[in-house]
Amino acid sequence: MILSRLQNSPEKMVPAAMALVTTGLMMIVVGIVWPVHSLSVASGSTNWSDFFRGVTFGFAIVLEITGVVIAGSAARAKGAKKL
């Protein structure tokens, strides 16, 4: 629903896309420092810690890809309006 509202105005799509990419990059940083500062939830066993670290990396990648796709469609929409 939010993405369908953004599709009508490419000027609003770019900040939303950059917010997704920035959030994805922050989650990558969390995944990188996870072994050093493991949370108490995952401190029980190594398998759970690896699982949560992998989920963090996977979700970060999904956010970044979504942000890039939204930014690309915004650039395409801006280019179509100029023509």
mmCIF file of the N, C-alpha and C atoms, coordinates in Angstrom:
data_MODEL
# 
_entry.id   MODEL 
# 
loop_
_atom_site.group_PDB 
_atom_site.id 
_atom_site.type_symbol 
_atom_site.label_atom_id 
_atom_site.label_alt_id 
_atom_site.label_comp_id 
_atom_site.label_asym_id 
_atom_site.label_entity_id 
_atom_site.label_seq_id 
_atom_site.pdbx_PDB_ins_code 
_atom_site.Cartn_x 
_atom_site.Cartn_y 
_atom_site.Cartn_z 
_atom_site.occupancy 
_atom_site.B_iso_or_equiv 
_atom_site.pdbx_formal_charge 
_atom_site.auth_seq_id 
_atom_site.auth_comp_id 
_atom_site.auth_asym_id 
_atom_site.auth_atom_id 
_atom_site.pdbx_PDB_model_num 
ATOM 1   N N  . MET A 1 1  ? 0.820  -1.181  0.000   1.00 0.00 ? 1  MET A N  1 
ATOM 2   C CA . MET A 1 1  ? 0.000  0.000   0.000   1.00 0.00 ? 1  MET A CA 1 
ATOM 3   C C  . MET A 1 1  ? 0.870  1.253   0.000   1.00 0.00 ? 1  MET A C  1 
ATOM 4   N N  . ILE A 1 2  ? 1.908  1.245   0.788   1.00 0.00 ? 2  ILE A N  1 
ATOM 5   C CA . ILE A 1 2  ? 2.792  2.414   0.825   1.00 0.00 ? 2  ILE A CA 1 
ATOM 6   C C  . ILE A 1 2  ? 3.517  2.561   -0.506  1.00 0.00 ? 2  ILE A C  1 
ATOM 7   N N  . LEU A 1 3  ? 3.977  1.440   -1.060  1.00 0.00 ? 3  LEU A N  1 
ATOM 8   C CA . LEU A 1 3  ? 4.688  1.515   -2.333  1.00 0.00 ? 3  LEU A CA 1 
ATOM 9   C C  . LEU A 1 3  ? 3.781  1.953   -3.472  1.00 0.00 ? 3  LEU A C  1 
ATOM 10  N N  . SER A 1 4  ? 2.502  1.592   -3.420  1.00 0.00 ? 4  SER A N  1 
ATOM 11  C CA . SER A 1 4  ? 1.591  2.037   -4.478  1.00 0.00 ? 4  SER A CA 1 
ATOM 12  C C  . SER A 1 4  ? 1.342  3.539   -4.392  1.00 0.00 ? 4  SER A C  1 
ATOM 13  N N  . ARG A 1 5  ? 1.368  4.091   -3.175  1.00 0.00 ? 5  ARG A N  1 
ATOM 14  C CA . ARG A 1 5  ? 1.220  5.549   -3.040  1.00 0.00 ? 5  ARG A CA 1 
ATOM 15  C C  . ARG A 1 5  ? 2.480  6.267   -3.514  1.00 0.00 ? 5  ARG A C  1 
ATOM 16  N N  . LEU A 1 6  ? 3.618  5.644   -3.292  1.00 0.00 ? 6  LEU A N  1 
ATOM 17  C CA . LEU A 1 6  ? 4.869  6.267   -3.711  1.00 0.00 ? 6  LEU A CA 1 
ATOM 18  C C  . LEU A 1 6  ? 5.064  6.234   -5.223  1.00 0.00 ? 6  LEU A C  1 
ATOM 19  N N  . GLN A 1 7  ? 4.408  5.296   -5.891  1.00 0.00 ? 7  GLN A N  1 
ATOM 20  C CA . GLN A 1 7  ? 4.615  5.142   -7.322  1.00 0.00 ? 7  GLN A CA 1 
ATOM 21  C C  . GLN A 1 7  ? 4.130  6.348   -8.117  1.00 0.00 ? 7  GLN A C  1 
ATOM 22  N N  . ASN A 1 8  ? 3.209  7.096   -7.579  1.00 0.00 ? 8  ASN A N  1 
ATOM 23  C CA . ASN A 1 8  ? 2.691  8.268   -8.289  1.00 0.00 ? 8  ASN A CA 1 
ATOM 24  C C  . ASN A 1 8  ? 3.620  9.468   -8.207  1.00 0.00 ? 8  ASN A C  1 
ATOM 25  N N  . SER A 1 9  ? 4.492  9.507   -7.199  1.00 0.00 ? 9  SER A N  1 
ATOM 26  C CA . SER A 1 9  ? 5.383  10.655  -7.059  1.00 0.00 ? 9  SER A CA 1 
ATOM 27  C C  . SER A 1 9  ? 6.827  10.178  -6.870  1.00 0.00 ? 9  SER A C  1 
ATOM 28  N N  . PRO A 1 10 ? 7.633  10.265  -7.921  1.00 0.00 ? 10 PRO A N  1 
ATOM 29  C CA . PRO A 1 10 ? 9.018  9.805   -7.826  1.00 0.00 ? 10 PRO A CA 1 
ATOM 30  C C  . PRO A 1 10 ? 9.863  10.645  -6.860  1.00 0.00 ? 10 PRO A C  1 
ATOM 31  N N  . GLU A 1 11 ? 9.436  11.869  -6.564  1.00 0.00 ? 11 GLU A N  1 
ATOM 32  C CA . GLU A 1 11 ? 10.193 12.704  -5.630  1.00 0.00 ? 11 GLU A CA 1 
ATOM 33  C C  . GLU A 1 11 ? 10.153 12.119  -4.218  1.00 0.00 ? 11 GLU A C  1 
ATOM 34  N N  . LYS A 1 12 ? 9.076  11.420  -3.883  1.00 0.00 ? 12 LYS A N  1 
ATOM 35  C CA . LYS A 1 12 ? 8.962  10.794  -2.571  1.00 0.00 ? 12 LYS A CA 1 
ATOM 36  C C  . LYS A 1 12 ? 9.585  9.403   -2.538  1.00 0.00 ? 12 LYS A C  1 
ATOM 37  N N  . MET A 1 13 ? 9.803  8.810   -3.708  1.00 0.00 ? 13 MET A N  1 
ATOM 38  C CA . MET A 1 13 ? 10.369 7.468   -3.767  1.00 0.00 ? 13 MET A CA 1 
ATOM 39  C C  . MET A 1 13 ? 11.847 7.448   -3.401  1.00 0.00 ? 13 MET A C  1 
ATOM 40  N N  . VAL A 1 14 ? 12.571 8.480   -3.769  1.00 0.00 ? 14 VAL A N  1 
ATOM 41  C CA . VAL A 1 14 ? 14.013 8.501   -3.533  1.00 0.00 ? 14 VAL A CA 1 
ATOM 42  C C  . VAL A 1 14 ? 14.344 8.508   -2.040  1.00 0.00 ? 14 VAL A C  1 
ATOM 43  N N  . PRO A 1 15 ? 13.724 9.349   -1.206  1.00 0.00 ? 15 PRO A N  1 
ATOM 44  C CA . PRO A 1 15 ? 14.036 9.271   0.231   1.00 0.00 ? 15 PRO A CA 1 
ATOM 45  C C  . PRO A 1 15 ? 13.648 7.930   0.856   1.00 0.00 ? 15 PRO A C  1 
ATOM 46  N N  . ALA A 1 16 ? 12.552 7.347   0.412   1.00 0.00 ? 16 ALA A N  1 
ATOM 47  C CA . ALA A 1 16 ? 12.146 6.044   0.945   1.00 0.00 ? 16 ALA A CA 1 
ATOM 48  C C  . ALA A 1 16 ? 13.159 4.974   0.558   1.00 0.00 ? 16 ALA A C  1 
ATOM 49  N N  . ALA A 1 17 ? 13.645 5.040   -0.675  1.00 0.00 ? 17 ALA A N  1 
ATOM 50  C CA . ALA A 1 17 ? 14.644 4.069   -1.136  1.00 0.00 ? 17 ALA A CA 1 
ATOM 51  C C  . ALA A 1 17 ? 15.951 4.227   -0.367  1.00 0.00 ? 17 ALA A C  1 
ATOM 52  N N  . MET A 1 18 ? 16.376 5.456   -0.148  1.00 0.00 ? 18 MET A N  1 
ATOM 53  C CA . MET A 1 18 ? 17.620 5.675   0.593   1.00 0.00 ? 18 MET A CA 1 
ATOM 54  C C  . MET A 1 18 ? 17.477 5.258   2.056   1.00 0.00 ? 18 MET A C  1 
ATOM 55  N N  . ALA A 1 19 ? 16.275 5.396   2.614   1.00 0.00 ? 19 ALA A N  1 
ATOM 56  C CA . ALA A 1 19 ? 16.045 4.938   3.990   1.00 0.00 ? 19 ALA A CA 1 
ATOM 57  C C  . ALA A 1 19 ? 16.176 3.418   4.072   1.00 0.00 ? 19 ALA A C  1 
ATOM 58  N N  . LEU A 1 20 ? 15.665 2.709   3.073   1.00 0.00 ? 20 LEU A N  1 
ATOM 59  C CA . LEU A 1 20 ? 15.799 1.255   3.052   1.00 0.00 ? 20 LEU A CA 1 
ATOM 60  C C  . LEU A 1 20 ? 17.256 0.827   2.906   1.00 0.00 ? 20 LEU A C  1 
ATOM 61  N N  . VAL A 1 21 ? 17.989 1.480   2.022   1.00 0.00 ? 21 VAL A N  1 
ATOM 62  C CA . VAL A 1 21 ? 19.398 1.138   1.824   1.00 0.00 ? 21 VAL A CA 1 
ATOM 63  C C  . VAL A 1 21 ? 20.195 1.429   3.084   1.00 0.00 ? 21 VAL A C  1 
ATOM 64  N N  . THR A 1 22 ? 19.932 2.565   3.725   1.00 0.00 ? 22 THR A N  1 
ATOM 65  C CA . THR A 1 22 ? 20.646 2.922   4.953   1.00 0.00 ? 22 THR A CA 1 
ATOM 66  C C  . THR A 1 22 ? 20.340 1.932   6.075   1.00 0.00 ? 22 THR A C  1 
ATOM 67  N N  . THR A 1 23 ? 19.088 1.533   6.203   1.00 0.00 ? 23 THR A N  1 
ATOM 68  C CA . THR A 1 23 ? 18.722 0.551   7.223   1.00 0.00 ? 23 THR A CA 1 
ATOM 69  C C  . THR A 1 23 ? 19.400 -0.786  6.947   1.00 0.00 ? 23 THR A C  1 
ATOM 70  N N  . GLY A 1 24 ? 19.461 -1.169  5.684   1.00 0.00 ? 24 GLY A N  1 
ATOM 71  C CA . GLY A 1 24 ? 20.153 -2.408  5.321   1.00 0.00 ? 24 GLY A CA 1 
ATOM 72  C C  . GLY A 1 24 ? 21.628 -2.354  5.650   1.00 0.00 ? 24 GLY A C  1 
ATOM 73  N N  . LEU A 1 25 ? 22.265 -1.217  5.399   1.00 0.00 ? 25 LEU A N  1 
ATOM 74  C CA . LEU A 1 25 ? 23.685 -1.082  5.721   1.00 0.00 ? 25 LEU A CA 1 
ATOM 75  C C  . LEU A 1 25 ? 23.921 -1.125  7.227   1.00 0.00 ? 25 LEU A C  1 
ATOM 76  N N  . MET A 1 26 ? 23.021 -0.531  8.002   1.00 0.00 ? 26 MET A N  1 
ATOM 77  C CA . MET A 1 26 ? 23.163 -0.597  9.462   1.00 0.00 ? 26 MET A CA 1 
ATOM 78  C C  . MET A 1 26 ? 23.007 -2.031  9.959   1.00 0.00 ? 26 MET A C  1 
ATOM 79  N N  . MET A 1 27 ? 22.116 -2.786  9.333   1.00 0.00 ? 27 MET A N  1 
ATOM 80  C CA . MET A 1 27 ? 21.954 -4.182  9.738   1.00 0.00 ? 27 MET A CA 1 
ATOM 81  C C  . MET A 1 27 ? 23.165 -5.018  9.347   1.00 0.00 ? 27 MET A C  1 
ATOM 82  N N  . ILE A 1 28 ? 23.828 -4.673  8.251   1.00 0.00 ? 28 ILE A N  1 
ATOM 83  C CA . ILE A 1 28 ? 25.070 -5.354  7.880   1.00 0.00 ? 28 ILE A CA 1 
ATOM 84  C C  . ILE A 1 28 ? 26.123 -5.119  8.963   1.00 0.00 ? 28 ILE A C  1 
ATOM 85  N N  . VAL A 1 29 ? 26.210 -3.903  9.451   1.00 0.00 ? 29 VAL A N  1 
ATOM 86  C CA . VAL A 1 29 ? 27.173 -3.592  10.514  1.00 0.00 ? 29 VAL A CA 1 
ATOM 87  C C  . VAL A 1 29 ? 26.852 -4.396  11.768  1.00 0.00 ? 29 VAL A C  1 
ATOM 88  N N  . VAL A 1 30 ? 25.567 -4.508  12.105  1.00 0.00 ? 30 VAL A N  1 
ATOM 89  C CA . VAL A 1 30 ? 25.171 -5.313  13.264  1.00 0.00 ? 30 VAL A CA 1 
ATOM 90  C C  . VAL A 1 30 ? 25.586 -6.770  13.061  1.00 0.00 ? 30 VAL A C  1 
ATOM 91  N N  . GLY A 1 31 ? 25.407 -7.284  11.866  1.00 0.00 ? 31 GLY A N  1 
ATOM 92  C CA . GLY A 1 31 ? 25.805 -8.660  11.585  1.00 0.00 ? 31 GLY A CA 1 
ATOM 93  C C  . GLY A 1 31 ? 27.308 -8.864  11.657  1.00 0.00 ? 31 GLY A C  1 
ATOM 94  N N  . ILE A 1 32 ? 28.063 -7.859  11.267  1.00 0.00 ? 32 ILE A N  1 
ATOM 95  C CA . ILE A 1 32 ? 29.516 -7.979  11.303  1.00 0.00 ? 32 ILE A CA 1 
ATOM 96  C C  . ILE A 1 32 ? 30.032 -7.986  12.735  1.00 0.00 ? 32 ILE A C  1 
ATOM 97  N N  . VAL A 1 33 ? 29.486 -7.123  13.589  1.00 0.00 ? 33 VAL A N  1 
ATOM 98  C CA . VAL A 1 33 ? 29.969 -7.052  14.970  1.00 0.00 ? 33 VAL A CA 1 
ATOM 99  C C  . VAL A 1 33 ? 29.254 -8.039  15.886  1.00 0.00 ? 33 VAL A C  1 
ATOM 100 N N  . TRP A 1 34 ? 28.356 -8.861  15.347  1.00 0.00 ? 34 TRP A N  1 
ATOM 101 C CA . TRP A 1 34 ? 27.596 -9.811  16.152  1.00 0.00 ? 34 TRP A CA 1 
ATOM 102 C C  . TRP A 1 34 ? 28.485 -10.736 16.987  1.00 0.00 ? 34 TRP A C  1 
ATOM 103 N N  . PRO A 1 35 ? 29.526 -11.347 16.423  1.00 0.00 ? 35 PRO A N  1 
ATOM 104 C CA . PRO A 1 35 ? 30.334 -12.264 17.249  1.00 0.00 ? 35 PRO A CA 1 
ATOM 105 C C  . PRO A 1 35 ? 31.036 -11.564 18.416  1.00 0.00 ? 35 PRO A C  1 
ATOM 106 N N  . VAL A 1 36 ? 31.372 -10.311 18.264  1.00 0.00 ? 36 VAL A N  1 
ATOM 107 C CA . VAL A 1 36 ? 32.058 -9.590  19.330  1.00 0.00 ? 36 VAL A CA 1 
ATOM 108 C C  . VAL A 1 36 ? 31.087 -9.213  20.438  1.00 0.00 ? 36 VAL A C  1 
ATOM 109 N N  . HIS A 1 37 ? 29.922 -8.737  20.062  1.00 0.00 ? 37 HIS A N  1 
ATOM 110 C CA . HIS A 1 37 ? 28.918 -8.280  21.023  1.00 0.00 ? 37 HIS A CA 1 
ATOM 111 C C  . HIS A 1 37 ? 27.651 -9.105  20.872  1.00 0.00 ? 37 HIS A C  1 
ATOM 112 N N  . SER A 1 38 ? 27.740 -10.394 21.119  1.00 0.00 ? 38 SER A N  1 
ATOM 113 C CA . SER A 1 38 ? 26.550 -11.233 20.948  1.00 0.00 ? 38 SER A CA 1 
ATOM 114 C C  . SER A 1 38 ? 25.514 -10.907 22.018  1.00 0.00 ? 38 SER A C  1 
ATOM 115 N N  . LEU A 1 39 ? 24.280 -10.948 21.602  1.00 0.00 ? 39 LEU A N  1 
ATOM 116 C CA . LEU A 1 39 ? 23.179 -10.623 22.504  1.00 0.00 ? 39 LEU A CA 1 
ATOM 117 C C  . LEU A 1 39 ? 22.926 -11.773 23.479  1.00 0.00 ? 39 LEU A C  1 
ATOM 118 N N  . SER A 1 40 ? 22.289 -11.481 24.578  1.00 0.00 ? 40 SER A N  1 
ATOM 119 C CA . SER A 1 40 ? 22.017 -12.511 25.575  1.00 0.00 ? 40 SER A CA 1 
ATOM 120 C C  . SER A 1 40 ? 21.046 -13.562 25.054  1.00 0.00 ? 40 SER A C  1 
ATOM 121 N N  . VAL A 1 41 ? 20.227 -13.212 24.061  1.00 0.00 ? 41 VAL A N  1 
ATOM 122 C CA . VAL A 1 41 ? 19.288 -14.174 23.480  1.00 0.00 ? 41 VAL A CA 1 
ATOM 123 C C  . VAL A 1 41 ? 20.050 -15.288 22.779  1.00 0.00 ? 41 VAL A C  1 
ATOM 124 N N  . ALA A 1 42 ? 21.112 -14.924 22.086  1.00 0.00 ? 42 ALA A N  1 
ATOM 125 C CA . ALA A 1 42 ? 21.843 -15.897 21.283  1.00 0.00 ? 42 ALA A CA 1 
ATOM 126 C C  . ALA A 1 42 ? 23.080 -16.437 21.993  1.00 0.00 ? 42 ALA A C  1 
ATOM 127 N N  . SER A 1 43 ? 23.276 -16.098 23.246  1.00 0.00 ? 43 SER A N  1 
ATOM 128 C CA . SER A 1 43 ? 24.492 -16.544 23.910  1.00 0.00 ? 43 SER A CA 1 
ATOM 129 C C  . SER A 1 43 ? 24.400 -17.988 24.393  1.00 0.00 ? 43 SER A C  1 
ATOM 130 N N  . GLY A 1 44 ? 23.233 -18.606 24.280  1.00 0.00 ? 44 GLY A N  1 
ATOM 131 C CA . GLY A 1 44 ? 23.063 -19.979 24.749  1.00 0.00 ? 44 GLY A CA 1 
ATOM 132 C C  . GLY A 1 44 ? 23.865 -20.987 23.964  1.00 0.00 ? 44 GLY A C  1 
ATOM 133 N N  . SER A 1 45 ? 23.851 -20.880 22.674  1.00 0.00 ? 45 SER A N  1 
ATOM 134 C CA . SER A 1 45 ? 24.629 -21.813 21.856  1.00 0.00 ? 45 SER A CA 1 
ATOM 135 C C  . SER A 1 45 ? 25.112 -21.110 20.599  1.00 0.00 ? 45 SER A C  1 
ATOM 136 N N  . THR A 1 46 ? 26.116 -21.683 20.014  1.00 0.00 ? 46 THR A N  1 
ATOM 137 C CA . THR A 1 46 ? 26.692 -21.102 18.801  1.00 0.00 ? 46 THR A CA 1 
ATOM 138 C C  . THR A 1 46 ? 25.724 -21.218 17.629  1.00 0.00 ? 46 THR A C  1 
ATOM 139 N N  . ASN A 1 47 ? 24.955 -22.284 17.582  1.00 0.00 ? 47 ASN A N  1 
ATOM 140 C CA . ASN A 1 47 ? 24.030 -22.480 16.462  1.00 0.00 ? 47 ASN A CA 1 
ATOM 141 C C  . ASN A 1 47 ? 22.979 -21.370 16.402  1.00 0.00 ? 47 ASN A C  1 
ATOM 142 N N  . TRP A 1 48 ? 22.418 -20.993 17.554  1.00 0.00 ? 48 TRP A N  1 
ATOM 143 C CA . TRP A 1 48 ? 21.429 -19.914 17.560  1.00 0.00 ? 48 TRP A CA 1 
ATOM 144 C C  . TRP A 1 48 ? 22.066 -18.585 17.202  1.00 0.00 ? 48 TRP A C  1 
ATOM 145 N N  . SER A 1 49 ? 23.272 -18.364 17.658  1.00 0.00 ? 49 SER A N  1 
ATOM 146 C CA . SER A 1 49 ? 23.966 -17.125 17.329  1.00 0.00 ? 49 SER A CA 1 
ATOM 147 C C  . SER A 1 49 ? 24.209 -17.026 15.825  1.00 0.00 ? 49 SER A C  1 
ATOM 148 N N  . ASP A 1 50 ? 24.649 -18.132 15.222  1.00 0.00 ? 50 ASP A N  1 
ATOM 149 C CA . ASP A 1 50 ? 24.855 -18.149 13.770  1.00 0.00 ? 50 ASP A CA 1 
ATOM 150 C C  . ASP A 1 50 ? 23.547 -17.962 13.017  1.00 0.00 ? 50 ASP A C  1 
ATOM 151 N N  . PHE A 1 51 ? 22.481 -18.549 13.530  1.00 0.00 ? 51 PHE A N  1 
ATOM 152 C CA . PHE A 1 51 ? 21.171 -18.401 12.891  1.00 0.00 ? 51 PHE A CA 1 
ATOM 153 C C  . PHE A 1 51 ? 20.729 -16.944 12.872  1.00 0.00 ? 51 PHE A C  1 
ATOM 154 N N  . PHE A 1 52 ? 20.780 -16.284 14.040  1.00 0.00 ? 52 PHE A N  1 
ATOM 155 C CA . PHE A 1 52 ? 20.347 -14.889 14.112  1.00 0.00 ? 52 PHE A CA 1 
ATOM 156 C C  . PHE A 1 52 ? 21.262 -13.970 13.297  1.00 0.00 ? 52 PHE A C  1 
ATOM 157 N N  . ARG A 1 53 ? 22.530 -14.292 13.248  1.00 0.00 ? 53 ARG A N  1 
ATOM 158 C CA . ARG A 1 53 ? 23.458 -13.499 12.434  1.00 0.00 ? 53 ARG A CA 1 
ATOM 159 C C  . ARG A 1 53 ? 23.114 -13.655 10.949  1.00 0.00 ? 53 ARG A C  1 
ATOM 160 N N  . GLY A 1 54 ? 22.810 -14.879 10.527  1.00 0.00 ? 54 GLY A N  1 
ATOM 161 C CA . GLY A 1 54 ? 22.423 -15.114 9.139   1.00 0.00 ? 54 GLY A CA 1 
ATOM 162 C C  . GLY A 1 54 ? 21.112 -14.444 8.774   1.00 0.00 ? 54 GLY A C  1 
ATOM 163 N N  . VAL A 1 55 ? 20.156 -14.467 9.693   1.00 0.00 ? 55 VAL A N  1 
ATOM 164 C CA . VAL A 1 55 ? 18.882 -13.785 9.451   1.00 0.00 ? 55 VAL A CA 1 
ATOM 165 C C  . VAL A 1 55 ? 19.103 -12.283 9.308   1.00 0.00 ? 55 VAL A C  1 
ATOM 166 N N  . THR A 1 56 ? 19.992 -11.743 10.136  1.00 0.00 ? 56 THR A N  1 
ATOM 167 C CA . THR A 1 56 ? 20.298 -10.317 10.060  1.00 0.00 ? 56 THR A CA 1 
ATOM 168 C C  . THR A 1 56 ? 20.900 -9.969  8.699   1.00 0.00 ? 56 THR A C  1 
ATOM 169 N N  . PHE A 1 57 ? 21.861 -10.777 8.251   1.00 0.00 ? 57 PHE A N  1 
ATOM 170 C CA . PHE A 1 57 ? 22.460 -10.532 6.933   1.00 0.00 ? 57 PHE A CA 1 
ATOM 171 C C  . PHE A 1 57 ? 21.419 -10.674 5.820   1.00 0.00 ? 57 PHE A C  1 
ATOM 172 N N  . GLY A 1 58 ? 20.585 -11.687 5.884   1.00 0.00 ? 58 GLY A N  1 
ATOM 173 C CA . GLY A 1 58 ? 19.575 -11.899 4.846   1.00 0.00 ? 58 GLY A CA 1 
ATOM 174 C C  . GLY A 1 58 ? 18.571 -10.772 4.770   1.00 0.00 ? 58 GLY A C  1 
ATOM 175 N N  . PHE A 1 59 ? 18.087 -10.320 5.925   1.00 0.00 ? 59 PHE A N  1 
ATOM 176 C CA . PHE A 1 59 ? 17.129 -9.226  5.941   1.00 0.00 ? 59 PHE A CA 1 
ATOM 177 C C  . PHE A 1 59 ? 17.773 -7.937  5.444   1.00 0.00 ? 59 PHE A C  1 
ATOM 178 N N  . ALA A 1 60 ? 19.042 -7.728  5.771   1.00 0.00 ? 60 ALA A N  1 
ATOM 179 C CA . ALA A 1 60 ? 19.754 -6.534  5.302   1.00 0.00 ? 60 ALA A CA 1 
ATOM 180 C C  . ALA A 1 60 ? 19.885 -6.542  3.781   1.00 0.00 ? 60 ALA A C  1 
ATOM 181 N N  . ILE A 1 61 ? 20.190 -7.692  3.230   1.00 0.00 ? 61 ILE A N  1 
ATOM 182 C CA . ILE A 1 61 ? 20.324 -7.795  1.769   1.00 0.00 ? 61 ILE A CA 1 
ATOM 183 C C  . ILE A 1 61 ? 18.987 -7.520  1.092   1.00 0.00 ? 61 ILE A C  1 
ATOM 184 N N  . VAL A 1 62 ? 17.904 -8.043  1.656   1.00 0.00 ? 62 VAL A N  1 
ATOM 185 C CA . VAL A 1 62 ? 16.568 -7.802  1.088   1.00 0.00 ? 62 VAL A CA 1 
ATOM 186 C C  . VAL A 1 62 ? 16.232 -6.311  1.129   1.00 0.00 ? 62 VAL A C  1 
ATOM 187 N N  . LEU A 1 63 ? 16.530 -5.643  2.231   1.00 0.00 ? 63 LEU A N  1 
ATOM 188 C CA . LEU A 1 63 ? 16.261 -4.207  2.337   1.00 0.00 ? 63 LEU A CA 1 
ATOM 189 C C  . LEU A 1 63 ? 17.066 -3.415  1.308   1.00 0.00 ? 63 LEU A C  1 
ATOM 190 N N  . GLU A 1 64 ? 18.321 -3.773  1.138   1.00 0.00 ? 64 GLU A N  1 
ATOM 191 C CA . GLU A 1 64 ? 19.156 -3.042  0.177   1.00 0.00 ? 64 GLU A CA 1 
ATOM 192 C C  . GLU A 1 64 ? 18.688 -3.255  -1.258  1.00 0.00 ? 64 GLU A C  1 
ATOM 193 N N  . ILE A 1 65 ? 18.352 -4.479  -1.604  1.00 0.00 ? 65 ILE A N  1 
ATOM 194 C CA . ILE A 1 65 ? 17.869 -4.743  -2.966  1.00 0.00 ? 65 ILE A CA 1 
ATOM 195 C C  . ILE A 1 65 ? 16.555 -4.013  -3.218  1.00 0.00 ? 65 ILE A C  1 
ATOM 196 N N  . THR A 1 66 ? 15.667 -4.016  -2.230  1.00 0.00 ? 66 THR A N  1 
ATOM 197 C CA . THR A 1 66 ? 14.395 -3.300  -2.375  1.00 0.00 ? 66 THR A CA 1 
ATOM 198 C C  . THR A 1 66 ? 14.633 -1.806  -2.558  1.00 0.00 ? 66 THR A C  1 
ATOM 199 N N  . GLY A 1 67 ? 15.563 -1.241  -1.799  1.00 0.00 ? 67 GLY A N  1 
ATOM 200 C CA . GLY A 1 67 ? 15.881 0.175   -1.938  1.00 0.00 ? 67 GLY A CA 1 
ATOM 201 C C  . GLY A 1 67 ? 16.444 0.517   -3.303  1.00 0.00 ? 67 GLY A C  1 
ATOM 202 N N  . VAL A 1 68 ? 17.299 -0.343  -3.817  1.00 0.00 ? 68 VAL A N  1 
ATOM 203 C CA . VAL A 1 68 ? 17.874 -0.096  -5.145  1.00 0.00 ? 68 VAL A CA 1 
ATOM 204 C C  . VAL A 1 68 ? 16.814 -0.207  -6.233  1.00 0.00 ? 68 VAL A C  1 
ATOM 205 N N  . VAL A 1 69 ? 15.911 -1.166  -6.099  1.00 0.00 ? 69 VAL A N  1 
ATOM 206 C CA . VAL A 1 69 ? 14.837 -1.313  -7.095  1.00 0.00 ? 69 VAL A CA 1 
ATOM 207 C C  . VAL A 1 69 ? 13.908 -0.097  -7.072  1.00 0.00 ? 69 VAL A C  1 
ATOM 208 N N  . ILE A 1 70 ? 13.568 0.366   -5.879  1.00 0.00 ? 70 ILE A N  1 
ATOM 209 C CA . ILE A 1 70 ? 12.702 1.547   -5.773  1.00 0.00 ? 70 ILE A CA 1 
ATOM 210 C C  . ILE A 1 70 ? 13.408 2.782   -6.334  1.00 0.00 ? 70 ILE A C  1 
ATOM 211 N N  . ALA A 1 71 ? 14.697 2.933   -6.047  1.00 0.00 ? 71 ALA A N  1 
ATOM 212 C CA . ALA A 1 71 ? 15.444 4.080   -6.588  1.00 0.00 ? 71 ALA A CA 1 
ATOM 213 C C  . ALA A 1 71 ? 15.535 4.008   -8.109  1.00 0.00 ? 71 ALA A C  1 
ATOM 214 N N  . GLY A 1 72 ? 15.707 2.809   -8.642  1.00 0.00 ? 72 GLY A N  1 
ATOM 215 C CA . GLY A 1 72 ? 15.743 2.656   -10.101 1.00 0.00 ? 72 GLY A CA 1 
ATOM 216 C C  . GLY A 1 72 ? 14.425 2.986   -10.756 1.00 0.00 ? 72 GLY A C  1 
ATOM 217 N N  . SER A 1 73 ? 13.338 2.548   -10.140 1.00 0.00 ? 73 SER A N  1 
ATOM 218 C CA . SER A 1 73 ? 12.030 2.875   -10.718 1.00 0.00 ? 73 SER A CA 1 
ATOM 219 C C  . SER A 1 73 ? 11.728 4.367   -10.588 1.00 0.00 ? 73 SER A C  1 
ATOM 220 N N  . ALA A 1 74 ? 12.235 5.015   -9.529  1.00 0.00 ? 74 ALA A N  1 
ATOM 221 C CA . ALA A 1 74 ? 12.057 6.463   -9.403  1.00 0.00 ? 74 ALA A CA 1 
ATOM 222 C C  . ALA A 1 74 ? 12.839 7.190   -10.485 1.00 0.00 ? 74 ALA A C  1 
ATOM 223 N N  . ALA A 1 75 ? 14.053 6.729   -10.761 1.00 0.00 ? 75 ALA A N  1 
ATOM 224 C CA . ALA A 1 75 ? 14.852 7.362   -11.820 1.00 0.00 ? 75 ALA A CA 1 
ATOM 225 C C  . ALA A 1 75 ? 14.194 7.164   -13.180 1.00 0.00 ? 75 ALA A C  1 
ATOM 226 N N  . ARG A 1 76 ? 13.637 5.974   -13.395 1.00 0.00 ? 76 ARG A N  1 
ATOM 227 C CA . ARG A 1 76 ? 12.951 5.719   -14.653 1.00 0.00 ? 76 ARG A CA 1 
ATOM 228 C C  . ARG A 1 76 ? 11.709 6.590   -14.790 1.00 0.00 ? 76 ARG A C  1 
ATOM 229 N N  . ALA A 1 77 ? 10.969 6.779   -13.689 1.00 0.00 ? 77 ALA A N  1 
ATOM 230 C CA . ALA A 1 77 ? 9.767  7.612   -13.727 1.00 0.00 ? 77 ALA A CA 1 
ATOM 231 C C  . ALA A 1 77 ? 10.117 9.075   -13.952 1.00 0.00 ? 77 ALA A C  1 
ATOM 232 N N  . LYS A 1 78 ? 11.214 9.536   -13.344 1.00 0.00 ? 78 LYS A N  1 
ATOM 233 C CA . LYS A 1 78 ? 11.643 10.923  -13.570 1.00 0.00 ? 78 LYS A CA 1 
ATOM 234 C C  . LYS A 1 78 ? 12.076 11.131  -15.006 1.00 0.00 ? 78 LYS A C  1 
ATOM 235 N N  . GLY A 1 79 ? 12.749 10.138  -15.579 1.00 0.00 ? 79 GLY A N  1 
ATOM 236 C CA . GLY A 1 79 ? 13.181 10.243  -16.973 1.00 0.00 ? 79 GLY A CA 1 
ATOM 237 C C  . GLY A 1 79 ? 12.010 10.237  -17.933 1.00 0.00 ? 79 GLY A C  1 
ATOM 238 N N  . ALA A 1 80 ? 10.977 9.488   -17.625 1.00 0.00 ? 80 ALA A N  1 
ATOM 239 C CA . ALA A 1 80 ? 9.798  9.420   -18.488 1.00 0.00 ? 80 ALA A CA 1 
ATOM 240 C C  . ALA A 1 80 ? 9.013  10.729  -18.441 1.00 0.00 ? 80 ALA A C  1 
ATOM 241 N N  . LYS A 1 81 ? 9.021  11.416  -17.306 1.00 0.00 ? 81 LYS A N  1 
ATOM 242 C CA . LYS A 1 81 ? 8.301  12.681  -17.205 1.00 0.00 ? 81 LYS A CA 1 
ATOM 243 C C  . LYS A 1 81 ? 9.002  13.776  -18.003 1.00 0.00 ? 81 LYS A C  1 
ATOM 244 N N  . LYS A 1 82 ? 10.319 13.706  -18.098 1.00 0.00 ? 82 LYS A N  1 
ATOM 245 C CA . LYS A 1 82 ? 11.062 14.729  -18.833 1.00 0.00 ? 82 LYS A CA 1 
ATOM 246 C C  . LYS A 1 82 ? 10.875 14.571  -20.335 1.00 0.00 ? 82 LYS A C  1 
ATOM 247 N N  . LEU A 1 83 ? 10.641 13.344  -20.797 1.00 0.00 ? 83 LEU A N  1 
ATOM 248 C CA . LEU A 1 83 ? 10.472 13.136  -22.226 1.00 0.00 ? 83 LEU A CA 1 
ATOM 249 C C  . LEU A 1 83 ? 9.071  13.511  -22.587 1.00 0.00 ? 83 LEU A C  1 
# 
